[in-house]
């Protein structure tokens, strides 16, 4: 025996309606991913972009956690936070490497210029002239 629903009956929707995503969640994710890519592939210049994803992602996650019924998109904000943090770290390490490399080259040039007045070329010429 099957029962028929009363007139005007609407079945309940499955689950709960999802809140709209936070308007800045996607931009935090984009800043983080672009900053990470620039840090890894372009010599550390992502250190100037990645902190925006890190900071914006942290702020958006806090706003979503404060009012989860009003905003969704926490995953995108979290992705921006994490990739921005990693991009900032990689970019900073990359820039530190380049600064140390430049300092090393400058020190080596100063040390070589303060050696003796003869160069390797002069000593090779002196050695070869004795054999001829």
Secondary structure, DSSP 8 states (H G I E B T S, - for coil): ------TT-----SS-----B-TTHHHHHHHHHHHHHHHHHTTTGGGGTHHHHHHHHHHHHHHHHH-TTT-B-HHHHHHHHHHHHHHHHHHHHHHHHHHHHHHHHHHHHHHHHTS-S--HHHHHHHHHHHH-
